[in-house]
């Protein structure tokens, strides 16, 4: 049995098996390292498809012509290696355009072109063809009108003369559109129950006689609108009206102050010459001071002050006067 382990053929067989196992082990180990090292490289060379939206540029003589009808943006689908597609999307060093330099006035169906994309990337455009209308260009200067909801102003308050800056703007567009303009409008939406001046930067729009918005370029596109809001005021005397006096008491009332300022619509204030202030004396038996909140008459929206101080002097009616 001992000689069996010393046979040459047995030793060769064992050596071969050990060599095979070593080869398998080394290949597996190196393969793992290669997979880790090449993972990023594999990602870069893998294919990728991505769709992006890009502005559609127009090549045309803008001093003479104005173009309408084409979409503002088109969709481009890119397909290629992950690295190239990602780089193209991030940099966007290409453009989508339509060439109208050789087209005449009127309606046309034109092809959308793209340049600046690597030849190693395939792409498709949507839409491939767009409809355009080429018209003669026209520019004019027009005044700005202000529209606002007067009913939003609180009762008793008055809207002054609104102002806008700039008062005139330049309008450019297709001649057919510009010639339809009836007015350039700054539409203002006032908050409800407004009691103060309004000042905002407002977008401008061009309207025809039927109040339809027109497709033109307004420069500048916004205007500063100021709408003053005020309320009339009047200074009136306070008239104290004592009520529920206790029997056997004599009351002397003094208001501090004895004049107040009331605010409201002019026509309502004109009807008021003095402000009546009722004073309840049912629980007043000795001289004191009290504060009364003013009950404002119809048409008066506020007062200054909003409450009144009253000095009340009380004496007994049966006190005899001393003889000299």
Secondary structure, 3 states (H helix, E strand, C coil): CCCHHHCHHHHHHHHHHHHHHHHHHHHHHHHHHHHHHHHHHHHHHCEEEEEEEEEEEEECCCCCEEEECCCCEEEEEEEEEHHHHHHHHHHCCCEEEEECCCCCCEEEEEECEEECCCCCCEEEEECCEEEEEEEEEEEEEEEEEEEECHHHECCCEEECCCEEECCEEEEEEEHHHHCCCCEEEEEECCCCCECCCEEEEEEEEEECCCCCECCCEEECCEEEEEECEEEEEEEEEEEEEEECCCCCEEEEEEEECCEEEEEECHHHHCCCCEEEEEEECCCCCCCEEEEEECCCCCCEEEEECCEEEEEEEEEECCCCCCCC
